[in-house]
């Protein structure tokens, strides 16, 4: 996931790896607050929607962004859409 985030943020140095790894962990934890589980068997950190949400979160939080509000709105929308799907949450219709 780190390499994916670095490419998306146009980061080529390893100088920010610790910070970016922390942001990735924070993004996954934040998704978990909404009951979105990125480590379910059928939904993993390789899922394109999870990856995009993590990238958006990292872009929003990394550095001083002029487009923070736009990125925050995009991330919140991504999270809300996944939270409405049983594919991405702990709850299931049985």
PDB file with one MODEL, atoms N, CA, C and O in Angstrom:
MODEL        1
ATOM      1  N   UNK A   1       0.834  -1.193   0.000  1.00  0.00           N
ATOM      2  CA  UNK A   1       0.000   0.000   0.000  1.00  0.00           C
ATOM      3  C   UNK A   1       0.880   1.258   0.000  1.00  0.00           C
ATOM      4  O   UNK A   1       0.520   2.266  -0.609  1.00  0.00           O
ATOM      5  N   UNK A   2       2.020   1.200   0.675  1.00  0.00           N
ATOM      6  CA  UNK A   2       2.908   2.356   0.736  1.00  0.00           C
ATOM      7  C   UNK A   2       3.331   2.791  -0.662  1.00  0.00           C
ATOM      8  O   UNK A   2       3.278   3.978  -0.985  1.00  0.00           O
ATOM      9  N   UNK A   3       3.747   1.849  -1.485  1.00  0.00           N
ATOM     10  CA  UNK A   3       4.186   2.201  -2.841  1.00  0.00           C
ATOM     11  C   UNK A   3       3.063   2.852  -3.637  1.00  0.00           C
ATOM     12  O   UNK A   3       3.297   3.808  -4.376  1.00  0.00           O
ATOM     13  N   UNK A   4       1.867   2.347  -3.492  1.00  0.00           N
ATOM     14  CA  UNK A   4       0.707   2.905  -4.187  1.00  0.00           C
ATOM     15  C   UNK A   4       0.449   4.348  -3.755  1.00  0.00           C
ATOM     16  O   UNK A   4       0.208   5.216  -4.594  1.00  0.00           O
ATOM     17  N   UNK A   5       0.500   4.600  -2.462  1.00  0.00           N
ATOM     18  CA  UNK A   5       0.278   5.941  -1.927  1.00  0.00           C
ATOM     19  C   UNK A   5       1.383   6.884  -2.395  1.00  0.00           C
ATOM     20  O   UNK A   5       1.110   8.025  -2.767  1.00  0.00           O
ATOM     21  N   UNK A   6       2.623   6.417  -2.377  1.00  0.00           N
ATOM     22  CA  UNK A   6       3.740   7.261  -2.808  1.00  0.00           C
ATOM     23  C   UNK A   6       3.595   7.660  -4.274  1.00  0.00           C
ATOM     24  O   UNK A   6       3.854   8.810  -4.628  1.00  0.00           O
ATOM     25  N   UNK A   7       3.193   6.740  -5.117  1.00  0.00           N
ATOM     26  CA  UNK A   7       2.988   7.061  -6.531  1.00  0.00           C
ATOM     27  C   UNK A   7       1.864   8.088  -6.669  1.00  0.00           C
ATOM     28  O   UNK A   7       2.003   9.061  -7.410  1.00  0.00           O
ATOM     29  N   UNK A   8       0.777   7.882  -5.975  1.00  0.00           N
ATOM     30  CA  UNK A   8      -0.361   8.801  -6.062  1.00  0.00           C
ATOM     31  C   UNK A   8      -0.002  10.201  -5.579  1.00  0.00           C
ATOM     32  O   UNK A   8      -0.495  11.194  -6.114  1.00  0.00           O
ATOM     33  N   UNK A   9       0.856  10.277  -4.568  1.00  0.00           N
ATOM     34  CA  UNK A   9       1.242  11.573  -4.015  1.00  0.00           C
ATOM     35  C   UNK A   9       2.492  12.146  -4.687  1.00  0.00           C
ATOM     36  O   UNK A   9       2.956  13.228  -4.328  1.00  0.00           O
ATOM     37  N   UNK A  10       3.028  11.418  -5.660  1.00  0.00           N
ATOM     38  CA  UNK A  10       4.219  11.839  -6.389  1.00  0.00           C
ATOM     39  C   UNK A  10       5.425  11.984  -5.467  1.00  0.00           C
ATOM     40  O   UNK A  10       6.230  12.902  -5.621  1.00  0.00           O
ATOM     41  N   UNK A  11       5.540  11.069  -4.509  1.00  0.00           N
ATOM     42  CA  UNK A  11       6.663  11.055  -3.573  1.00  0.00           C
ATOM     43  C   UNK A  11       7.653  10.008  -4.057  1.00  0.00           C
ATOM     44  O   UNK A  11       7.290   8.844  -4.224  1.00  0.00           O
ATOM     45  N   UNK A  12       8.897  10.408  -4.284  1.00  0.00           N
ATOM     46  CA  UNK A  12       9.908   9.462  -4.773  1.00  0.00           C
ATOM     47  C   UNK A  12      10.948   9.123  -3.717  1.00  0.00           C
ATOM     48  O   UNK A  12      11.705   8.165  -3.872  1.00  0.00           O
ATOM     49  N   UNK A  13      10.987   9.891  -2.662  1.00  0.00           N
ATOM     50  CA  UNK A  13      11.969   9.687  -1.597  1.00  0.00           C
ATOM     51  C   UNK A  13      11.427   8.729  -0.537  1.00  0.00           C
ATOM     52  O   UNK A  13      10.216   8.558  -0.393  1.00  0.00           O
ATOM     53  N   UNK A  14      12.340   8.116   0.193  1.00  0.00           N
ATOM     54  CA  UNK A  14      11.934   7.292   1.334  1.00  0.00           C
ATOM     55  C   UNK A  14      11.845   8.122   2.617  1.00  0.00           C
ATOM     56  O   UNK A  14      11.501   7.599   3.677  1.00  0.00           O
ATOM     57  N   UNK A  15      12.151   9.395   2.516  1.00  0.00           N
ATOM     58  CA  UNK A  15      12.176  10.271   3.696  1.00  0.00           C
ATOM     59  C   UNK A  15      10.835  10.354   4.412  1.00  0.00           C
ATOM     60  O   UNK A  15      10.789  10.607   5.616  1.00  0.00           O
ATOM     61  N   UNK A  16       9.746  10.145   3.684  1.00  0.00           N
ATOM     62  CA  UNK A  16       8.406  10.280   4.266  1.00  0.00           C
ATOM     63  C   UNK A  16       7.724   8.942   4.528  1.00  0.00           C
ATOM     64  O   UNK A  16       6.543   8.909   4.873  1.00  0.00           O
ATOM     65  N   UNK A  17       8.450   7.845   4.370  1.00  0.00           N
ATOM     66  CA  UNK A  17       7.838   6.518   4.518  1.00  0.00           C
ATOM     67  C   UNK A  17       7.183   6.319   5.879  1.00  0.00           C
ATOM     68  O   UNK A  17       6.080   5.778   5.953  1.00  0.00           O
ATOM     69  N   UNK A  18       7.832   6.742   6.949  1.00  0.00           N
ATOM     70  CA  UNK A  18       7.260   6.559   8.290  1.00  0.00           C
ATOM     71  C   UNK A  18       5.950   7.323   8.410  1.00  0.00           C
ATOM     72  O   UNK A  18       4.955   6.791   8.904  1.00  0.00           O
ATOM     73  N   UNK A  19       5.952   8.562   7.961  1.00  0.00           N
ATOM     74  CA  UNK A  19       4.730   9.377   8.024  1.00  0.00           C
ATOM     75  C   UNK A  19       3.627   8.787   7.160  1.00  0.00           C
ATOM     76  O   UNK A  19       2.471   8.730   7.580  1.00  0.00           O
ATOM     77  N   UNK A  20       3.974   8.351   5.963  1.00  0.00           N
ATOM     78  CA  UNK A  20       2.966   7.786   5.068  1.00  0.00           C
ATOM     79  C   UNK A  20       2.423   6.465   5.603  1.00  0.00           C
ATOM     80  O   UNK A  20       1.225   6.203   5.498  1.00  0.00           O
ATOM     81  N   UNK A  21       3.284   5.636   6.173  1.00  0.00           N
ATOM     82  CA  UNK A  21       2.793   4.393   6.785  1.00  0.00           C
ATOM     83  C   UNK A  21       1.827   4.686   7.927  1.00  0.00           C
ATOM     84  O   UNK A  21       0.826   3.989   8.097  1.00  0.00           O
ATOM     85  N   UNK A  22       2.129   5.710   8.699  1.00  0.00           N
ATOM     86  CA  UNK A  22       1.225   6.092   9.783  1.00  0.00           C
ATOM     87  C   UNK A  22      -0.110   6.595   9.228  1.00  0.00           C
ATOM     88  O   UNK A  22      -1.168   6.277   9.771  1.00  0.00           O
ATOM     89  N   UNK A  23      -0.059   7.374   8.155  1.00  0.00           N
ATOM     90  CA  UNK A  23      -1.296   7.851   7.536  1.00  0.00           C
ATOM     91  C   UNK A  23      -2.123   6.699   6.960  1.00  0.00           C
ATOM     92  O   UNK A  23      -3.350   6.709   7.051  1.00  0.00           O
ATOM     93  N   UNK A  24      -1.462   5.720   6.376  1.00  0.00           N
ATOM     94  CA  UNK A  24      -2.170   4.539   5.861  1.00  0.00           C
ATOM     95  C   UNK A  24      -2.867   3.811   7.003  1.00  0.00           C
ATOM     96  O   UNK A  24      -4.035   3.441   6.888  1.00  0.00           O
ATOM     97  N   UNK A  25      -2.153   3.607   8.099  1.00  0.00           N
ATOM     98  CA  UNK A  25      -2.754   2.941   9.271  1.00  0.00           C
ATOM     99  C   UNK A  25      -3.913   3.766   9.819  1.00  0.00           C
ATOM    100  O   UNK A  25      -4.940   3.211  10.210  1.00  0.00           O
ATOM    101  N   UNK A  26      -3.756   5.080   9.848  1.00  0.00           N
ATOM    102  CA  UNK A  26      -4.831   5.950  10.334  1.00  0.00           C
ATOM    103  C   UNK A  26      -6.042   5.891   9.414  1.00  0.00           C
ATOM    104  O   UNK A  26      -7.181   5.890   9.882  1.00  0.00           O
ATOM    105  N   UNK A  27      -5.801   5.842   8.114  1.00  0.00           N
ATOM    106  CA  UNK A  27      -6.914   5.742   7.161  1.00  0.00           C
ATOM    107  C   UNK A  27      -7.701   4.456   7.376  1.00  0.00           C
ATOM    108  O   UNK A  27      -8.931   4.477   7.417  1.00  0.00           O
ATOM    109  N   UNK A  28      -6.995   3.338   7.515  1.00  0.00           N
ATOM    110  CA  UNK A  28      -7.678   2.054   7.742  1.00  0.00           C
ATOM    111  C   UNK A  28      -8.418   2.055   9.076  1.00  0.00           C
ATOM    112  O   UNK A  28      -9.516   1.509   9.180  1.00  0.00           O
ATOM    113  N   UNK A  29      -7.819   2.667  10.095  1.00  0.00           N
ATOM    114  CA  UNK A  29      -8.497   2.773  11.394  1.00  0.00           C
ATOM    115  C   UNK A  29      -9.730   3.661  11.287  1.00  0.00           C
ATOM    116  O   UNK A  29     -10.768   3.359  11.875  1.00  0.00           O
ATOM    117  N   UNK A  30      -9.619   4.751  10.543  1.00  0.00           N
ATOM    118  CA  UNK A  30     -10.753   5.650  10.368  1.00  0.00           C
ATOM    119  C   UNK A  30     -11.898   4.948   9.637  1.00  0.00           C
ATOM    120  O   UNK A  30     -13.064   5.124   9.989  1.00  0.00           O
ATOM    121  N   UNK A  31     -11.569   4.168   8.639  1.00  0.00           N
ATOM    122  CA  UNK A  31     -12.607   3.384   7.959  1.00  0.00           C
ATOM    123  C   UNK A  31     -13.254   2.409   8.937  1.00  0.00           C
ATOM    124  O   UNK A  31     -14.460   2.172   8.875  1.00  0.00           O
ATOM    125  N   UNK A  32     -12.455   1.846   9.835  1.00  0.00           N
ATOM    126  CA  UNK A  32     -12.972   0.908  10.831  1.00  0.00           C
ATOM    127  C   UNK A  32     -13.954   1.543  11.799  1.00  0.00           C
ATOM    128  O   UNK A  32     -14.858   0.870  12.294  1.00  0.00           O
ATOM    129  N   UNK A  33     -13.788   2.831  12.076  1.00  0.00           N
ATOM    130  CA  UNK A  33     -14.717   3.531  12.963  1.00  0.00           C
ATOM    131  C   UNK A  33     -16.131   3.477  12.405  1.00  0.00           C
ATOM    132  O   UNK A  33     -17.102   3.412  13.159  1.00  0.00           O
ATOM    133  N   UNK A  34     -16.243   3.503  11.094  1.00  0.00           N
ATOM    134  CA  UNK A  34     -17.546   3.465  10.437  1.00  0.00           C
ATOM    135  C   UNK A  34     -17.978   2.031  10.164  1.00  0.00           C
ATOM    136  O   UNK A  34     -18.931   1.793   9.422  1.00  0.00           O
ATOM    137  N   UNK A  35     -17.284   1.090  10.760  1.00  0.00           N
ATOM    138  CA  UNK A  35     -17.555  -0.340  10.581  1.00  0.00           C
ATOM    139  C   UNK A  35     -17.138  -0.862   9.211  1.00  0.00           C
ATOM    140  O   UNK A  35     -17.536  -1.957   8.814  1.00  0.00           O
ATOM    141  N   UNK A  36     -16.344  -0.086   8.493  1.00  0.00           N
ATOM    142  CA  UNK A  36     -15.807  -0.561   7.221  1.00  0.00           C
ATOM    143  C   UNK A  36     -14.555  -1.364   7.547  1.00  0.00           C
ATOM    144  O   UNK A  36     -13.641  -0.875   8.210  1.00  0.00           O
ATOM    145  N   UNK A  37     -14.530  -2.585   7.078  1.00  0.00           N
ATOM    146  CA  UNK A  37     -13.443  -3.484   7.429  1.00  0.00           C
ATOM    147  C   UNK A  37     -12.603  -3.759   6.194  1.00  0.00           C
ATOM    148  O   UNK A  37     -13.073  -4.373   5.236  1.00  0.00           O
ATOM    149  N   UNK A  38     -11.368  -3.305   6.222  1.00  0.00           N
ATOM    150  CA  UNK A  38     -10.487  -3.498   5.075  1.00  0.00           C
ATOM    151  C   UNK A  38      -9.754  -4.826   5.127  1.00  0.00           C
ATOM    152  O   UNK A  38      -9.010  -5.154   4.202  1.00  0.00           O
ATOM    153  N   UNK A  39      -9.947  -5.596   6.188  1.00  0.00           N
ATOM    154  CA  UNK A  39      -9.215  -6.852   6.284  1.00  0.00           C
ATOM    155  C   UNK A  39     -10.138  -8.070   6.295  1.00  0.00           C
ATOM    156  O   UNK A  39      -9.719  -9.156   6.695  1.00  0.00           O
ATOM    157  N   UNK A  40     -11.393  -7.899   5.859  1.00  0.00           N
ATOM    158  CA  UNK A  40     -12.283  -9.053   5.732  1.00  0.00           C
ATOM    159  C   UNK A  40     -11.743  -9.963   4.633  1.00  0.00           C
ATOM    160  O   UNK A  40     -11.002  -9.510   3.761  1.00  0.00           O
ATOM    161  N   UNK A  41     -12.104 -11.228   4.670  1.00  0.00           N
ATOM    162  CA  UNK A  41     -11.597 -12.185   3.691  1.00  0.00           C
ATOM    163  C   UNK A  41     -11.874 -11.730   2.268  1.00  0.00           C
ATOM    164  O   UNK A  41     -10.985 -11.764   1.417  1.00  0.00           O
ATOM    165  N   UNK A  42     -13.112 -11.302   2.008  1.00  0.00           N
ATOM    166  CA  UNK A  42     -13.468 -10.917   0.650  1.00  0.00           C
ATOM    167  C   UNK A  42     -13.187  -9.450   0.338  1.00  0.00           C
ATOM    168  O   UNK A  42     -13.319  -9.026  -0.810  1.00  0.00           O
ATOM    169  N   UNK A  43     -12.801  -8.677   1.345  1.00  0.00           N
ATOM    170  CA  UNK A  43     -12.461  -7.264   1.148  1.00  0.00           C
ATOM    171  C   UNK A  43     -11.115  -7.031   1.813  1.00  0.00           C
ATOM    172  O   UNK A  43     -10.983  -7.156   3.030  1.00  0.00           O
ATOM    173  N   UNK A  44     -10.134  -6.698   1.019  1.00  0.00           N
ATOM    174  CA  UNK A  44      -8.807  -6.497   1.589  1.00  0.00           C
ATOM    175  C   UNK A  44      -8.242  -5.166   1.143  1.00  0.00           C
ATOM    176  O   UNK A  44      -8.891  -4.413   0.417  1.00  0.00           O
ATOM    177  N   UNK A  45      -7.049  -4.888   1.576  1.00  0.00           N
ATOM    178  CA  UNK A  45      -6.401  -3.649   1.182  1.00  0.00           C
ATOM    179  C   UNK A  45      -6.026  -3.665  -0.301  1.00  0.00           C
ATOM    180  O   UNK A  45      -5.458  -2.698  -0.809  1.00  0.00           O
ATOM    181  N   UNK A  46      -6.342  -4.761  -0.994  1.00  0.00           N
ATOM    182  CA  UNK A  46      -6.150  -4.790  -2.441  1.00  0.00           C
ATOM    183  C   UNK A  46      -7.426  -4.380  -3.174  1.00  0.00           C
ATOM    184  O   UNK A  46      -7.415  -4.242  -4.397  1.00  0.00           O
ATOM    185  N   UNK A  47      -8.508  -4.187  -2.455  1.00  0.00           N
ATOM    186  CA  UNK A  47      -9.771  -3.763  -3.052  1.00  0.00           C
ATOM    187  C   UNK A  47      -9.626  -2.340  -3.595  1.00  0.00           C
ATOM    188  O   UNK A  47      -9.101  -1.473  -2.897  1.00  0.00           O
ATOM    189  N   UNK A  48     -10.078  -2.082  -4.817  1.00  0.00           N
ATOM    190  CA  UNK A  48      -9.874  -0.762  -5.408  1.00  0.00           C
ATOM    191  C   UNK A  48     -10.556   0.377  -4.646  1.00  0.00           C
ATOM    192  O   UNK A  48     -10.011   1.480  -4.609  1.00  0.00           O
ATOM    193  N   UNK A  49     -11.708   0.158  -4.047  1.00  0.00           N
ATOM    194  CA  UNK A  49     -12.366   1.230  -3.293  1.00  0.00           C
ATOM    195  C   UNK A  49     -11.644   1.517  -1.981  1.00  0.00           C
ATOM    196  O   UNK A  49     -11.535   2.672  -1.571  1.00  0.00           O
ATOM    197  N   UNK A  50     -11.154   0.479  -1.330  1.00  0.00           N
ATOM    198  CA  UNK A  50     -10.364   0.673  -0.111  1.00  0.00           C
ATOM    199  C   UNK A  50      -9.075   1.417  -0.453  1.00  0.00           C
ATOM    200  O   UNK A  50      -8.697   2.363   0.239  1.00  0.00           O
ATOM    201  N   UNK A  51      -8.407   0.991  -1.515  1.00  0.00           N
ATOM    202  CA  UNK A  51      -7.163   1.643  -1.916  1.00  0.00           C
ATOM    203  C   UNK A  51      -7.398   3.114  -2.232  1.00  0.00           C
ATOM    204  O   UNK A  51      -6.614   3.969  -1.820  1.00  0.00           O
ATOM    205  N   UNK A  52      -8.476   3.418  -2.963  1.00  0.00           N
ATOM    206  CA  UNK A  52      -8.747   4.805  -3.320  1.00  0.00           C
ATOM    207  C   UNK A  52      -9.069   5.646  -2.092  1.00  0.00           C
ATOM    208  O   UNK A  52      -8.644   6.798  -2.005  1.00  0.00           O
ATOM    209  N   UNK A  53      -9.807   5.092  -1.152  1.00  0.00           N
ATOM    210  CA  UNK A  53     -10.114   5.826   0.079  1.00  0.00           C
ATOM    211  C   UNK A  53      -8.839   6.105   0.873  1.00  0.00           C
ATOM    212  O   UNK A  53      -8.671   7.198   1.414  1.00  0.00           O
ATOM    213  N   UNK A  54      -7.949   5.129   0.943  1.00  0.00           N
ATOM    214  CA  UNK A  54      -6.680   5.320   1.660  1.00  0.00           C
ATOM    215  C   UNK A  54      -5.836   6.389   0.961  1.00  0.00           C
ATOM    216  O   UNK A  54      -5.251   7.245   1.624  1.00  0.00           O
ATOM    217  N   UNK A  55      -5.773   6.343  -0.349  1.00  0.00           N
ATOM    218  CA  UNK A  55      -5.023   7.352  -1.100  1.00  0.00           C
ATOM    219  C   UNK A  55      -5.603   8.737  -0.849  1.00  0.00           C
ATOM    220  O   UNK A  55      -4.860   9.690  -0.609  1.00  0.00           O
ATOM    221  N   UNK A  56      -6.915   8.851  -0.903  1.00  0.00           N
ATOM    222  CA  UNK A  56      -7.565  10.153  -0.687  1.00  0.00           C
ATOM    223  C   UNK A  56      -7.285  10.661   0.719  1.00  0.00           C
ATOM    224  O   UNK A  56      -6.989  11.841   0.909  1.00  0.00           O
ATOM    225  N   UNK A  57      -7.377   9.771   1.708  1.00  0.00           N
ATOM    226  CA  UNK A  57      -7.095  10.150   3.095  1.00  0.00           C
ATOM    227  C   UNK A  57      -5.660  10.657   3.228  1.00  0.00           C
ATOM    228  O   UNK A  57      -5.411  11.695   3.841  1.00  0.00           O
ATOM    229  N   UNK A  58      -4.731   9.917   2.649  1.00  0.00           N
ATOM    230  CA  UNK A  58      -3.312  10.304   2.738  1.00  0.00           C
ATOM    231  C   UNK A  58      -3.063  11.628   2.025  1.00  0.00           C
ATOM    232  O   UNK A  58      -2.325  12.475   2.527  1.00  0.00           O
ATOM    233  N   UNK A  59      -3.673  11.807   0.863  1.00  0.00           N
ATOM    234  CA  UNK A  59      -3.514  13.069   0.135  1.00  0.00           C
ATOM    235  C   UNK A  59      -4.061  14.232   0.955  1.00  0.00           C
ATOM    236  O   UNK A  59      -3.483  15.319   0.966  1.00  0.00           O
ATOM    237  N   UNK A  60      -5.164  14.001   1.633  1.00  0.00           N
ATOM    238  CA  UNK A  60      -5.803  15.026   2.446  1.00  0.00           C
ATOM    239  C   UNK A  60      -4.926  15.420   3.634  1.00  0.00           C
ATOM    240  O   UNK A  60      -4.869  16.597   3.992  1.00  0.00           O
ATOM    241  N   UNK A  61      -4.248  14.459   4.245  1.00  0.00           N
ATOM    242  CA  UNK A  61      -3.501  14.678   5.483  1.00  0.00           C
ATOM    243  C   UNK A  61      -2.006  14.949   5.299  1.00  0.00           C
ATOM    244  O   UNK A  61      -1.343  15.397   6.234  1.00  0.00           O
ATOM    245  N   UNK A  62      -1.477  14.686   4.121  1.00  0.00           N
ATOM    246  CA  UNK A  62      -0.035  14.805   3.897  1.00  0.00           C
ATOM    247  C   UNK A  62       0.317  16.230   3.484  1.00  0.00           C
ATOM    248  O   UNK A  62      -0.149  16.714   2.452  1.00  0.00           O
ATOM    249  N   UNK A  63       1.127  16.892   4.276  1.00  0.00           N
ATOM    250  CA  UNK A  63       1.561  18.248   3.954  1.00  0.00           C
ATOM    251  C   UNK A  63       0.469  19.281   4.175  1.00  0.00           C
ATOM    252  O   UNK A  63      -0.563  18.999   4.783  1.00  0.00           O
ATOM    253  N   UNK A  64       0.710  20.447   3.685  1.00  0.00           N
ATOM    254  CA  UNK A  64      -0.248  21.550   3.779  1.00  0.00           C
ATOM    255  C   UNK A  64      -0.979  21.654   2.447  1.00  0.00           C
ATOM    256  O   UNK A  64      -0.440  22.204   1.487  1.00  0.00           O
ATOM    257  N   UNK A  65      -2.191  21.136   2.379  1.00  0.00           N
ATOM    258  CA  UNK A  65      -2.924  21.060   1.120  1.00  0.00           C
ATOM    259  C   UNK A  65      -3.847  22.259   0.934  1.00  0.00           C
ATOM    260  O   UNK A  65      -4.615  22.606   1.832  1.00  0.00           O
ATOM    261  N   UNK A  66      -3.766  22.884  -0.224  1.00  0.00           N
ATOM    262  CA  UNK A  66      -4.714  23.948  -0.564  1.00  0.00           C
ATOM    263  C   UNK A  66      -6.087  23.372  -0.863  1.00  0.00           C
ATOM    264  O   UNK A  66      -7.097  24.065  -0.734  1.00  0.00           O
ATOM    265  N   UNK A  67      -6.129  22.103  -1.263  1.00  0.00           N
ATOM    266  CA  UNK A  67      -7.395  21.467  -1.632  1.00  0.00           C
ATOM    267  C   UNK A  67      -7.906  20.518  -0.545  1.00  0.00           C
ATOM    268  O   UNK A  67      -8.592  19.539  -0.840  1.00  0.00           O
ATOM    269  N   UNK A  68      -7.566  20.815   0.717  1.00  0.00           N
ATOM    270  CA  UNK A  68      -7.983  19.961   1.835  1.00  0.00           C
ATOM    271  C   UNK A  68      -9.501  19.762   1.846  1.00  0.00           C
ATOM    272  O   UNK A  68      -9.974  18.635   1.990  1.00  0.00           O
ATOM    273  N   UNK A  69     -10.255  20.832   1.698  1.00  0.00           N
ATOM    274  CA  UNK A  69     -11.722  20.725   1.780  1.00  0.00           C
ATOM    275  C   UNK A  69     -12.284  19.813   0.693  1.00  0.00           C
ATOM    276  O   UNK A  69     -13.188  19.018   0.951  1.00  0.00           O
ATOM    277  N   UNK A  70     -11.752  19.926  -0.516  1.00  0.00           N
ATOM    278  CA  UNK A  70     -12.203  19.064  -1.613  1.00  0.00           C
ATOM    279  C   UNK A  70     -11.854  17.604  -1.339  1.00  0.00           C
ATOM    280  O   UNK A  70     -12.674  16.712  -1.561  1.00  0.00           O
ATOM    281  N   UNK A  71     -10.634  17.363  -0.857  1.00  0.00           N
ATOM    282  CA  UNK A  71     -10.222  15.995  -0.547  1.00  0.00           C
ATOM    283  C   UNK A  71     -11.013  15.426   0.622  1.00  0.00           C
ATOM    284  O   UNK A  71     -11.365  14.246   0.609  1.00  0.00           O
ATOM    285  N   UNK A  72     -11.297  16.241   1.627  1.00  0.00           N
ATOM    286  CA  UNK A  72     -12.092  15.798   2.788  1.00  0.00           C
ATOM    287  C   UNK A  72     -13.484  15.391   2.340  1.00  0.00           C
ATOM    288  O   UNK A  72     -13.996  14.354   2.762  1.00  0.00           O
ATOM    289  N   UNK A  73     -14.103  16.208   1.480  1.00  0.00           N
ATOM    290  CA  UNK A  73     -15.439  15.881   0.968  1.00  0.00           C
ATOM    291  C   UNK A  73     -15.411  14.587   0.160  1.00  0.00           C
ATOM    292  O   UNK A  73     -16.318  13.762   0.274  1.00  0.00           O
ATOM    293  N   UNK A  74     -14.372  14.408  -0.655  1.00  0.00           N
ATOM    294  CA  UNK A  74     -14.256  13.184  -1.454  1.00  0.00           C
ATOM    295  C   UNK A  74     -14.083  11.964  -0.559  1.00  0.00           C
ATOM    296  O   UNK A  74     -14.720  10.933  -0.775  1.00  0.00           O
ATOM    297  N   UNK A  75     -13.220  12.085   0.445  1.00  0.00           N
ATOM    298  CA  UNK A  75     -12.999  10.961   1.364  1.00  0.00           C
ATOM    299  C   UNK A  75     -14.274  10.628   2.128  1.00  0.00           C
ATOM    300  O   UNK A  75     -14.634   9.458   2.255  1.00  0.00           O
ATOM    301  N   UNK A  76     -14.955  11.646   2.635  1.00  0.00           N
ATOM    302  CA  UNK A  76     -16.196  11.412   3.376  1.00  0.00           C
ATOM    303  C   UNK A  76     -17.243  10.725   2.504  1.00  0.00           C
ATOM    304  O   UNK A  76     -17.981   9.866   2.985  1.00  0.00           O
ATOM    305  N   UNK A  77     -17.312  11.093   1.237  1.00  0.00           N
ATOM    306  CA  UNK A  77     -18.256  10.457   0.323  1.00  0.00           C
ATOM    307  C   UNK A  77     -17.873   9.000   0.068  1.00  0.00           C
ATOM    308  O   UNK A  77     -18.735   8.121   0.059  1.00  0.00           O
ATOM    309  N   UNK A  78     -16.581   8.747  -0.140  1.00  0.00           N
ATOM    310  CA  UNK A  78     -16.125   7.372  -0.353  1.00  0.00           C
ATOM    311  C   UNK A  78     -16.465   6.510   0.863  1.00  0.00           C
ATOM    312  O   UNK A  78     -16.965   5.393   0.729  1.00  0.00           O
ATOM    313  N   UNK A  79     -16.188   7.047   2.041  1.00  0.00           N
ATOM    314  CA  UNK A  79     -16.444   6.301   3.278  1.00  0.00           C
ATOM    315  C   UNK A  79     -17.945   6.047   3.461  1.00  0.00           C
ATOM    316  O   UNK A  79     -18.346   4.950   3.850  1.00  0.00           O
ATOM    317  N   UNK A  80     -18.762   7.047   3.184  1.00  0.00           N
ATOM    318  CA  UNK A  80     -20.212   6.892   3.334  1.00  0.00           C
ATOM    319  C   UNK A  80     -20.762   5.842   2.371  1.00  0.00           C
ATOM    320  O   UNK A  80     -21.623   5.044   2.741  1.00  0.00           O
ATOM    321  N   UNK A  81     -20.267   5.845   1.144  1.00  0.00           N
ATOM    322  CA  UNK A  81     -20.740   4.863   0.174  1.00  0.00           C
ATOM    323  C   UNK A  81     -20.378   3.441   0.595  1.00  0.00           C
ATOM    324  O   UNK A  81     -21.202   2.534   0.482  1.00  0.00           O
ATOM    325  N   UNK A  82     -19.164   3.241   1.075  1.00  0.00           N
ATOM    326  CA  UNK A  82     -18.770   1.901   1.521  1.00  0.00           C
ATOM    327  C   UNK A  82     -19.539   1.498   2.777  1.00  0.00           C
ATOM    328  O   UNK A  82     -19.871   0.326   2.950  1.00  0.00           O
ATOM    329  N   UNK A  83     -19.821   2.453   3.648  1.00  0.00           N
ATOM    330  CA  UNK A  83     -20.532   2.146   4.889  1.00  0.00           C
ATOM    331  C   UNK A  83     -21.958   1.665   4.627  1.00  0.00           C
ATOM    332  O   UNK A  83     -22.555   1.006   5.477  1.00  0.00           O
ATOM    333  N   UNK A  84     -22.502   1.990   3.463  1.00  0.00           N
ATOM    334  CA  UNK A  84     -23.861   1.564   3.124  1.00  0.00           C
ATOM    335  C   UNK A  84     -23.900   0.180   2.489  1.00  0.00           C
ATOM    336  O   UNK A  84     -24.982  -0.338   2.213  1.00  0.00           O
ATOM    337  N   UNK A  85     -22.754  -0.423   2.254  1.00  0.00           N
ATOM    338  CA  UNK A  85     -22.695  -1.714   1.583  1.00  0.00           C
ATOM    339  C   UNK A  85     -22.288  -2.816   2.554  1.00  0.00           C
ATOM    340  O   UNK A  85     -21.315  -2.677   3.296  1.00  0.00           O
ATOM    341  N   UNK A  86     -23.035  -3.901   2.542  1.00  0.00           N
ATOM    342  CA  UNK A  86     -22.681  -5.024   3.410  1.00  0.00           C
ATOM    343  C   UNK A  86     -21.357  -5.657   2.973  1.00  0.00           C
ATOM    344  O   UNK A  86     -20.728  -6.371   3.755  1.00  0.00           O
ATOM    345  N   UNK A  87     -20.942  -5.412   1.775  1.00  0.00           N
ATOM    346  CA  UNK A  87     -19.648  -5.929   1.306  1.00  0.00           C
ATOM    347  C   UNK A  87     -18.487  -5.337   2.101  1.00  0.00           C
ATOM    348  O   UNK A  87     -17.456  -5.988   2.267  1.00  0.00           O
ATOM    349  N   UNK A  88     -18.646  -4.122   2.586  1.00  0.00           N
ATOM    350  CA  UNK A  88     -17.561  -3.425   3.261  1.00  0.00           C
ATOM    351  C   UNK A  88     -17.753  -3.272   4.754  1.00  0.00           C
ATOM    352  O   UNK A  88     -16.933  -2.628   5.409  1.00  0.00           O
ATOM    353  N   UNK A  89     -18.789  -3.832   5.307  1.00  0.00           N
ATOM    354  CA  UNK A  89     -19.052  -3.645   6.735  1.00  0.00           C
ATOM    355  C   UNK A  89     -19.141  -4.978   7.450  1.00  0.00           C
ATOM    356  O   UNK A  89     -19.221  -6.037   6.827  1.00  0.00           O
ATOM    357  N   UNK A  90     -19.125  -4.904   8.781  1.00  0.00           N
ATOM    358  CA  UNK A  90     -19.202  -6.119   9.604  1.00  0.00           C
ATOM    359  C   UNK A  90     -20.598  -6.730   9.590  1.00  0.00           C
ATOM    360  O   UNK A  90     -20.747  -7.938   9.767  1.00  0.00           O
ATOM    361  N   UNK A  91     -21.611  -5.913   9.383  1.00  0.00           N
ATOM    362  CA  UNK A  91     -22.973  -6.435   9.422  1.00  0.00           C
ATOM    363  C   UNK A  91     -23.311  -7.115   8.099  1.00  0.00           C
ATOM    364  O   UNK A  91     -22.840  -6.721   7.032  1.00  0.00           O
ATOM    365  N   UNK A  92     -24.128  -8.132   8.203  1.00  0.00           N
ATOM    366  CA  UNK A  92     -24.549  -8.908   7.039  1.00  0.00           C
ATOM    367  C   UNK A  92     -26.026  -9.247   7.171  1.00  0.00           C
ATOM    368  O   UNK A  92     -26.531  -9.453   8.275  1.00  0.00           O
ATOM    369  N   UNK A  93     -26.710  -9.303   6.040  1.00  0.00           N
ATOM    370  CA  UNK A  93     -28.078  -9.826   6.033  1.00  0.00           C
ATOM    371  C   UNK A  93     -27.961 -11.350   5.984  1.00  0.00           C
ATOM    372  O   UNK A  93     -27.286 -11.899   5.113  1.00  0.00           O
ATOM    373  N   UNK A  94     -28.609 -12.013   6.907  1.00  0.00           N
ATOM    374  CA  UNK A  94     -28.519 -13.471   6.919  1.00  0.00           C
ATOM    375  C   UNK A  94     -29.850 -14.106   6.626  1.00  0.00           C
ATOM    376  O   UNK A  94     -29.955 -15.332   6.597  1.00  0.00           O
TER     377      UNK A  94
ENDMDL
END
